[in-house]
Amino acid sequence: MKVIFRSKDFASIDGAGLGFNHRRPMTAPWHYQGRVQHRNWQGAYECHWEESQKPALSSQELLWTVRGDARLFGLAAALKSKGLVVDVEQDE
């Protein structure tokens, strides 16, 4: 399964106690990968900076994709409780 969400920065996610760690750069510029290690869920994530789709905003957001098993429903709920918009998808 996949959990997809956006954030304004790394600090709000890293400091939220959700288990995001071991961030390292990927081959493409401004793309990162890492692990999510929490007692209630675990997985691997990728994130990258993207331009905002709203023309009035020139800010960028981080697009996060976390892959793992069904325990990621707990992560999705925790992210929603932090006020983030979260999409949950089944892997194909």
C-alpha positions as CSV (number, residue, x, y, z in Angstrom):
1,M,0.0,0.0,0.0
2,K,1.0,3.6,-0.5
3,V,0.4,6.7,1.7
4,I,0.8,10.0,-0.3
5,F,0.9,13.4,1.3
6,R,2.5,16.9,1.0
7,S,4.3,19.1,3.5
8,K,5.9,22.5,3.4
9,D,9.2,21.3,4.9
10,F,11.2,18.4,6.3
11,A,11.2,19.6,9.9
12,S,7.4,19.3,10.4
13,I,7.6,15.6,9.4
14,D,10.9,14.7,10.9
15,G,10.0,16.3,14.3
16,A,6.5,14.8,14.5
17,G,7.6,11.6,16.0
18,L,6.2,9.5,13.2
19,G,9.4,7.6,12.6
20,F,10.8,9.2,9.4
21,N,14.5,8.8,9.3
22,H,17.6,7.9,7.3
23,R,16.9,10.4,4.6
24,R,19.5,10.3,1.8
25,P,19.7,11.8,-1.7
26,M,18.6,9.8,-4.8
27,T,20.1,10.1,-8.3
28,A,17.7,12.9,-9.4
29,P,18.3,16.4,-7.9
30,W,16.1,17.3,-4.9
31,H,14.8,13.7,-4.6
32,Y,15.3,11.8,-1.3
33,Q,14.5,8.4,0.1
34,G,14.5,6.9,3.6
35,R,12.8,4.7,6.1
36,V,9.8,5.0,8.4
37,Q,10.5,3.1,11.6
38,H,7.8,3.3,14.3
39,R,6.5,0.8,16.7
40,N,3.1,0.7,15.0
41,W,4.2,0.9,11.3
42,Q,7.2,0.7,9.1
43,G,7.9,1.3,5.4
44,A,10.1,3.1,2.9
45,Y,9.6,6.6,1.6
46,E,10.6,8.8,-1.3
47,C,10.0,12.5,-1.4
48,H,10.8,15.4,-3.7
49,W,10.2,19.1,-4.0
50,E,7.5,20.0,-6.5
51,E,6.0,23.3,-7.7
52,S,2.6,24.2,-6.2
53,Q,-0.3,23.5,-8.6
54,K,-2.0,26.7,-7.4
55,P,-1.1,29.6,-9.7
56,A,-1.4,32.2,-6.9
57,L,1.2,30.4,-4.8
58,S,4.9,30.4,-5.9
59,S,5.9,28.2,-2.9
60,Q,7.1,24.6,-3.3
61,E,5.9,21.6,-1.4
62,L,7.4,18.2,-0.6
63,L,5.5,15.3,-2.1
64,W,6.0,12.2,0.1
65,T,5.2,8.6,-0.9
66,V,5.4,5.9,1.8
67,R,5.2,2.2,0.8
68,G,4.6,-0.6,3.2
69,D,1.9,-3.0,4.5
70,A,-1.5,-2.4,5.9
71,R,-0.1,-1.0,9.1
72,L,0.4,2.2,7.2
73,F,-3.2,3.0,7.8
74,G,-2.0,4.0,11.3
75,L,0.5,6.4,9.7
76,A,-2.2,7.9,7.5
77,A,-4.4,8.5,10.6
78,A,-1.4,10.1,12.4
79,L,-0.7,12.4,9.5
80,K,-4.3,13.4,9.2
81,S,-4.3,14.3,12.9
82,K,-1.4,16.7,12.2
83,G,-3.7,18.5,9.6
84,L,-2.2,17.0,6.4
85,V,-4.2,15.9,3.5
86,V,-3.4,12.2,2.9
87,D,-4.2,9.8,0.1
88,V,-4.0,6.0,0.6
89,E,-3.7,3.7,-2.4
90,Q,-3.3,0.0,-3.0
91,D,-0.1,-1.1,-4.8
92,E,-0.7,-2.7,-8.1
